[in-house]
Amino acid sequence: MKDSEINTGKLLLVGIGNNGRGDDGLGWKFLDHFRELTGDQIELEYRYQLQVEDAELISHYETVVFIDASHQQLQEGFEVRQCEAGNHYYFSSHLQSPEAILYLAQVIFNKSPKAYTLAISGVNWELTTSISETAASNLHCAMIFFEHAFLPAIVPFFKAHNMGNKSKSKWIVS
Amino acid sequence: MNKKITIDPVTRVEGHGRVTIHLDEYGQVKDTFFHIVEFRGFERFIQGHPYWEAPVLVQRLCGICPVSHHLAAAKAIDQLVGIDPKDLSPAAYKLRRLLHFGQIFQSHALHFFYLASPDLLFGADAPVEKRNVVAVAMENRELATKGILMRKFGQEIIKAIAGKRIHGIVAVPGGVYKTFSKEERDYFLDGKNIESVDTMIEWSQTIVQFIKDYHEQHRKFLDEFAQFPSGHLGMVNEEGGLEMYDGKLRAIDSEGVVTLNDIATDDYEKYFSEAVAQWSYMKFPYLKEVGRENGWNRVGPLARMNICDFIPTPLADKARQEFIAFTGKKVNNSTMYSHWARLIEILHCAEVIKELLYDPDILSDDLVRTGTPRLKGIGIIEAPRGTLTHHYEIDDKGMIISCNLIVSTTHNNDAMNQAVRWVANNVISRKGTITDSMLNQVEVAIRAYDPCLSCATQALGKMPLKAELYNHNGQLIDERFRN
């Protein structure tokens, strides 16, 4: 296997969902926000669902964060958890859990990136390209936490600036 | 006591379905059904949309083979702007072919490595926790690694041409909109960032050898499991060789007698009809001249191996010669040989992809042609799972007024029902107790056809699939549901 040089950032954000299904688009909207903030400084991958070959993808990174909408109404509107490899295979070829993907990366590629899941609560899953007000509010909270607390803690070489003005914050690689 | 068995969902297939098996009071199989019960919609809701939206919209009916729908629709839409396949620019024609072969390559890799290989490696008796790709990875890391990287190669081809791996867009009426750069081409040749196309050919040969070795050890199983006579349908080129993108339709019966003699794809309506059943949303296509009962055909890799005279790439053709030698060059009606046929096609795809990558035409910027508009467009291709038909008619404002889709899996509807019946009769009937292994064998038979049930019904949303067992009084006495 080629241990590619293309992914120098070592951090990967994987947004899971479908922006044509209401709040199921939260994972992608989260990535859109970070693309706006950071340009090409963070590697982003948009996924409808995780697939087996994503094990190969994540094997190139030190840290991976899976961002997905959640049916659960989480206390803060979102929740971050550390993710461990686990043999939780789903019967369909095109719908795998982050745990299963980590497990495959370990078994096949001998790589165990540090991994987290970020779940953001949604309420509407119908056919629409917009997200609900509740989901938008949860997304906003998740972004602020992720940008200013979580990410700087897990990836020290990224620093957020202009903490007082969230919408105009900038990212630099130190 | 009469019983009815239900398997729901059928696992490791694309989409979801349900199997019911009815037993009589002696435990003998009375009837079997492979139901696809989801709502179909694309043929209807595409109506009223401008024709040029079709290749973009219809590909959304699937996340596994959107490229196939994109290209079949594009071929149809080309005709609406007066362009037949021969009128496309060489660049557009070859880039579409490259996209198509990349799609078949990755789809076949997905099916064999992720879905089917557990059946072959561990057998139908294996415990459920072993019947998945994770177990394959643990027991045969090399096979799993090849599978993942081969699928990735095909997906990267798709991404390079269509912009993204799923639901990318490149075909426009009369051509393609994006050039293919030298850098993009070299990405697949030099082996610096991903495995090269030469490695893909080498690995494809290895996988063909794998199935040949498997055949040596399990010939009885491959020969006999879900074996039944049927017609076979596919596409051939002018010389009778295997063709995937544009050619003529040929069908043969179970003995090899030609039932559809290399007809132009535009004439499909004259020869095909579609029946319906109350218990399934999936239609049943058949050849009008042969009739509903015997006029249905298998499509896909096994059918294509049967109907073509040769494969126009050397390594795959040699592999096909070995394949047909086992039946004395007679028609192969054994379901499980579909896996072997699929792997020969993987090799063929890799060879064609290499040819196209070295063809200077793909780097040209001559991308779009125009002609005299028409009101009817028909696009037929060989998708990974078989013959795929898109047919659109428009009004004088360019709005779609009718749409007919005959999806590959739909052609295999009768075949999958026959396969279920075979397993019910030969494995379940009169056994008294229903075991997990028996039910898994029903799935093994269906899975060999690599059905894409979401495509076949053009369904939206979640589609679970299950199996049920009913007694002679119509009471549900056993069911399986995996979700």
HADDOCK unambig.tbl for C-alpha pairs under 7 A between the chains (distance, minus, plus):
assign (segid A and resid 2 and name CA) (segid B and resid 193 and name CA) 6.12 0.50 0.50
assign (segid A and resid 2 and name CA) (segid B and resid 194 and name CA) 6.10 0.50 0.50
assign (segid A and resid 4 and name CA) (segid B and resid 193 and name CA) 5.72 0.50 0.50
assign (segid A and resid 53 and name CA) (segid B and resid 148 and name CA) 5.26 0.50 0.50
assign (segid A and resid 53 and name CA) (segid B and resid 152 and name CA) 6.83 0.50 0.50
assign (segid A and resid 89 and name CA) (segid B and resid 134 and name CA) 6.84 0.50 0.50
assign (segid A and resid 91 and name CA) (segid B and resid 11 and name CA) 5.63 0.50 0.50
assign (segid A and resid 91 and name CA) (segid B and resid 12 and name CA) 5.56 0.50 0.50
assign (segid A and resid 92 and name CA) (segid B and resid 11 and name CA) 6.59 0.50 0.50
assign (segid A and resid 92 and name CA) (segid B and resid 12 and name CA) 5.21 0.50 0.50
assign (segid A and resid 92 and name CA) (segid B and resid 13 and name CA) 6.73 0.50 0.50
assign (segid A and resid 93 and name CA) (segid B and resid 12 and name CA) 6.25 0.50 0.50
assign (segid A and resid 93 and name CA) (segid B and resid 114 and name CA) 6.46 0.50 0.50
assign (segid A and resid 93 and name CA) (segid B and resid 115 and name CA) 6.75 0.50 0.50
assign (segid A and resid 104 and name CA) (segid B and resid 134 and name CA) 6.67 0.50 0.50
assign (segid A and resid 107 and name CA) (segid B and resid 137 and name CA) 6.83 0.50 0.50
assign (segid A and resid 107 and name CA) (segid B and resid 138 and name CA) 6.52 0.50 0.50
assign (segid A and resid 108 and name CA) (segid B and resid 137 and name CA) 6.36 0.50 0.50
assign (segid A and resid 108 and name CA) (segid B and resid 141 and name CA) 5.89 0.50 0.50
assign (segid A and resid 108 and name CA) (segid B and resid 145 and name CA) 6.33 0.50 0.50
